[in-house]
Amino acid sequence: MGRWEPDARGRLAKAALELYSERGFEQTTVVEIAKRAGLTERTFFRHYADKREVLFAGSSALQELFVRAVADAPESAAPIDALAAGLDAVSEMFADRREYARKRQAVIMANAELQERELIKLASMSAALADTLCRRGVAEPAASLTAEAGVAVFKVGFERWIVAAEERDMAHLMRDSLDELKAVTAGG
Amino acid sequence: MGRWEPDARGRLAKAALELYSERGFEQTTVVEIAKRAGLTERTFFRHYADKREVLFAGSSALQELFVRAVADAPESAAPIDALAAGLDAVSEMFADRREYARKRQAVIMANAELQERELIKLASMSAALADTLCRRGVAEPAASLTAEAGVAVFKVGFERWIVAAEERDMAHLMRDSLDELKAVTAGG
């Protein structure tokens, strides 16, 4: 990218989210996003495959970070503690993105196709976590169940974190959600 | 339906699954399904909205059964035990459908669109279970976490049940998966 387009990627993402929030995802075109960002359509396609990709470009990074933290947890850590380390790492990544996350979530909840995409990303994260736990020596079905539990905690913790007026940080809410899960599963 | 079409619905479902297995979901047409079942295209559309619906017609019944069993669990039952009652009810429904379930799963795993649909059905089940638990007086986030845990156990238990050569019944595998989840969450 030339120097005449500083942070084109970030500007496109910001413009896209503004437009999706204002007029809806379906009603927004790539041309409009590029224009709002003061860039060309051609530049848009150098950074994103399509207008949906703008919303999900961070999902791969999220998954990689989560998986790496689980993989790098001390060898002696129980599966659920390796998972907790992953949730901590993820929380750190999101720390200063709460407003962005709130807007993005509102856009996604308004569109069935985007909700499907989000579910696919979560399923992919669960599969990657299960794989990572297997590599740590966790047997099946414990690996898959721990991974599913991890995604459940992430999902619920994330939803709590983006509630309007919620001020507790993500790491706190993730830990609290994990503790709640432990409590409900122990309750039987 | 006239008496000249005994069990048209069941025959169409059987024919559809055969064809999806033989030549793939995308390559199969409604005309072919009707023909294989010895019925007309018109009859097909009296029973199913489209060829995808044939595979997911049971999902609503499954969700209703699961939810009702959770709702009907003794008032004194802990959330996780109400959930276990739901898993028992679901297992009973599936008892004599293992071969069908194996074939259906193979068809779904071969097609991204069908996998998305399956994820949506599971997300819907989780939301309905969380709602039911809330009505039982379970507070959030415990209700959502218990529901997500329930869907995780169902998913993993189901996948174990349909593995080739697996002979243990579904109720056993669901209970075992729930116990495994309890063990991993207690392990931290």
Chai-1 contact restraints between the chains, C-beta under 6 A:
chainA,res_idxA,chainB,res_idxB,connection_type,confidence,min_distance_angstrom,max_distance_angstrom,comment,restraint_id
A,A78,B,G187,contact,1.0,0.0,6.0,A-B,restraint_1
A,A78,B,G188,contact,1.0,0.0,6.0,A-B,restraint_2
A,P79,B,V184,contact,1.0,0.0,6.0,A-B,restraint_3
A,I80,B,V184,contact,1.0,0.0,6.0,A-B,restraint_4
A,I80,B,T185,contact,1.0,0.0,6.0,A-B,restraint_5
A,I80,B,G187,contact,1.0,0.0,6.0,A-B,restraint_6
A,I80,B,G188,contact,1.0,0.0,6.0,A-B,restraint_7
A,D81,B,G188,contact,1.0,0.0,6.0,A-B,restraint_8
A,E116,B,E116,contact,1.0,0.0,6.0,A-B,restraint_9
A,L119,B,L119,contact,1.0,0.0,6.0,A-B,restraint_10
A,L119,B,A123,contact,1.0,0.0,6.0,A-B,restraint_11
A,A123,B,L119,contact,1.0,0.0,6.0,A-B,restraint_12
A,P141,B,V156,contact,1.0,0.0,6.0,A-B,restraint_13
A,P141,B,S177,contact,1.0,0.0,6.0,A-B,restraint_14
A,P141,B,E180,contact,1.0,0.0,6.0,A-B,restraint_15
A,A142,B,E180,contact,1.0,0.0,6.0,A-B,restraint_16
A,A142,B,V184,contact,1.0,0.0,6.0,A-B,restraint_17
A,S144,B,V156,contact,1.0,0.0,6.0,A-B,restraint_18
A,L145,B,V156,contact,1.0,0.0,6.0,A-B,restraint_19
A,L145,B,E180,contact,1.0,0.0,6.0,A-B,restraint_20
A,L145,B,L181,contact,1.0,0.0,6.0,A-B,restraint_21
A,L145,B,V184,contact,1.0,0.0,6.0,A-B,restraint_22
A,T146,B,V184,contact,1.0,0.0,6.0,A-B,restraint_23
A,E148,B,A152,contact,1.0,0.0,6.0,A-B,restraint_24
A,A152,B,E148,contact,1.0,0.0,6.0,A-B,restraint_25
A,V156,B,P141,contact,1.0,0.0,6.0,A-B,restraint_26
A,V156,B,S144,contact,1.0,0.0,6.0,A-B,restraint_27
A,V156,B,L145,contact,1.0,0.0,6.0,A-B,restraint_28
A,S177,B,P141,contact,1.0,0.0,6.0,A-B,restraint_29
A,E180,B,P141,contact,1.0,0.0,6.0,A-B,restraint_30
A,E180,B,A142,contact,1.0,0.0,6.0,A-B,restraint_31
A,E180,B,L145,contact,1.0,0.0,6.0,A-B,restraint_32
A,L181,B,L145,contact,1.0,0.0,6.0,A-B,restraint_33
A,L181,B,T185,contact,1.0,0.0,6.0,A-B,restraint_34
A,K182,B,T185,contact,1.0,0.0,6.0,A-B,restraint_35
A,V184,B,P79,contact,1.0,0.0,6.0,A-B,restraint_36
A,V184,B,I80,contact,1.0,0.0,6.0,A-B,restraint_37
A,V184,B,A142,contact,1.0,0.0,6.0,A-B,restraint_38
A,V184,B,L145,contact,1.0,0.0,6.0,A-B,restraint_39
A,V184,B,T146,contact,1.0,0.0,6.0,A-B,restraint_40
A,T185,B,I80,contact,1.0,0.0,6.0,A-B,restraint_41
A,T185,B,L181,contact,1.0,0.0,6.0,A-B,restraint_42
A,T185,B,K182,contact,1.0,0.0,6.0,A-B,restraint_43
A,T185,B,T185,contact,1.0,0.0,6.0,A-B,restraint_44
A,G187,B,A78,contact,1.0,0.0,6.0,A-B,restraint_45
A,G187,B,I80,contact,1.0,0.0,6.0,A-B,restraint_46
A,G188,B,A78,contact,1.0,0.0,6.0,A-B,restraint_47
A,G188,B,I80,contact,1.0,0.0,6.0,A-B,restraint_48
A,G188,B,D81,contact,1.0,0.0,6.0,A-B,restraint_49
